[in-house]
Amino acid sequence: TRPRRDESIGLMDQRNLVIAVVISILIMVGYEQFFAPPKVPAPQTAGAPSAPSVSNSASGTLTSPSPMDLSLPDLPRPGVSGSPAEVAGGSRQAALEAVPRVRINSPRLHGSISLKGARIDDLTLADYREEISKLSPEIVLLKPAVGDEGYFSEFGWQPVASQIVVPRQDTVWTADGDTLSPDNPVTLRWDNGAGLRFERMYAIDNNYMFTVVQRVVNSGNSEVVLRPYGLVQRRGTPNVSGFYILHEGPLGVLQGSLKEINYQDGACFIFCNDYLKGKKPIIYENSKGGWAGFTDKYWLAALIPDQQDTVQATFQYGQPNGQDQYQVNFVGGAATVAPGATYESTSRLFAGAKEVALLDAYEADLSITHFDRAIDFGWFYWLTKPIFHALNYLFVLSGNFGIAIMALTVFIKLLFFPLANKSYVAMSKMKKLQPELVKLRERFGEDRTRMNQEMMALYKREGANPVSGCLPMLIQIPVFFSLYKVLFVTIEMRQAPFYGWIKDLSQPDPTTIFNLFGLIPWTPPELLAHLGLWPIIMGVTMFFQQKLNPQPADPVQAKIFLFMPLVFTALLASFPAGLVIYWAWNNVLSILQQWTIMRRMGVKA
């Protein structure tokens, strides 16, 4: 049946559209708070962004078939226990002391390389701490295999013929130096006693990039065929944040596009990424360029093969003894090494913080395909990344990211000023017509069809548009969401202070009204902990802005809108403080603009 005319006209009411917009915002920014997948419980050590994990390989000749070629021995893989390189129990420190090591000492990385297995399995980030205090321990990124933990990278050779003896996880190498630094690369050597000498040169730059050059010298009487490989292994399912807007887990740019894979299956909102737990390996054949690894919120460990080589990349999962194990690896093309010849393969490992400028520089200097996609800029990449660069530029000028957020808000308001001005003029007209609308409702209250006809005639006669005032809010949605992403996913915002009690703009306001903002020595429960001063300021500014808008003629709608500031205050209380400051400041600027226009038009504010 056809809808009644008064219902059709009612759809044009400005209040209904604003309610729809508000619901859209609630869906976009409230999903993470109420419907995000639950956090995966996993043991987590102090300092690590997520619980490290690792997997083992069996000692001796590996005989399981490789997905690339069923005639090849398999790579080290998750789900195989008993590797001599693993320390069965004890502490991380005990594991570090159990085998000889080459120390890593660079401006931004500290750690060591194990000479048993030649693994990079000990890294801490010199510039990043667990807590804001500079006395807090450095963030631990990579760890040796010990107990239920481990997170490491390994490089090696996969022989075509199983009788070829290659270095294994229990192989002890010799090194030509005891410290790896930017000015001092280190070369490891091992001879298989059957005519093959293996060399592995490690170099590191001043940031987070390792260069690994593998050489095979054939002094025997017959040719050998080998494939270079690299892998990153984790043990245990990391304790991820569980937010829909942030990917944490295996990922890479393979076959020319970004691949994001979850550790395990879980609830999803619009679409689900593939996942590893309990599934067969995920294989990407004939991928040229790109990279693959594991990402946490702020940290990344990624393999980067030679960008001119064609490789096979594999994401896989195993569960020996009930322990989750994950691995990302690549295998290069087969290389034939003739007697008396030497073959060399170069690849890289990034292990560090996902700084935007640094990833961009590596992408440009090393031609790494889409390396900046390691940062989850999301659907609005085209808007989110420019907003970050604008914020970062303003930070360089002001020295404070909070001031940069407020300055960016001013620039955004100026950019959309003509459109917003037109909307506020329309809203002022609507507010000016409020007394006439009330009279129409009183006169034709029982005849809704006639009342809506008279309302539309009044709008036409006065040149008012009941929906034009929604444009500023519609424009604000992608900007708000993109700024939310910037504050949430970029490490530059981590532990960035504002003024007063805000010591970290990426975290919620630490004060709470329930202990009078710290005046009462009581810590409220988690459910109440984040109703701080800045969310209340935001709610108050939202209330005053709402009072400037035309009020709904429908009493039910009017009551609903009275509660909206309270709803948004509660919703945004647990959001990053930087986002709440943006919203509150944006409200203040909107109030000033709208109040000025209303005064100019003779409308009572």
Salt bridges, closest charged atoms under 4 A:
ASP6 OD2 - ARG4 NH2 2.62
ASP6 OD2 - ARG448 NE 3.60
ASP74 OD2 - ARG77 NE 3.46
GLU86 OE2 - ARG235 NH1 2.93
ASP121 OD1 - ARG101 NH1 2.77
ASP122 OD1 - ARG92 NH2 2.79
ASP127 OD2 - ARG108 NE 2.47
GLU138 OE2 - HIS110 ND1 3.11
GLU149 OE1 - LYS143 NZ 3.55
GLU154 OE1 - ARG119 NE 3.03
ASP170 OD1 - ARG168 NE 3.17
GLU199 OE2 - ARG189 NE 3.41
GLU199 OE2 - ARG197 NE 3.31
GLU199 OE1 - ARG215 NH1 3.50
ASP274 OD1 - LYS279 NZ 2.60
ASP296 OD1 - ARG234 NH1 3.36
ASP324 OD2 - LYS277 NZ 3.42
GLU344 OE1 - ARG215 NE 2.77
GLU355 OE2 - ARG108 NH2 2.43
ASP360 OD1 - LYS385 NZ 2.77
ASP360 OD2 - HIS389 NE2 3.81
ASP372 OD1 - ARG373 NE 4.00
ASP372 OD2 - LYS385 NZ 2.72
ASP376 OD1 - LYS485 NZ 3.48
GLU454 OE2 - ARG450 NE 3.04
GLU526 OE2 - HIS530 NE2 3.33
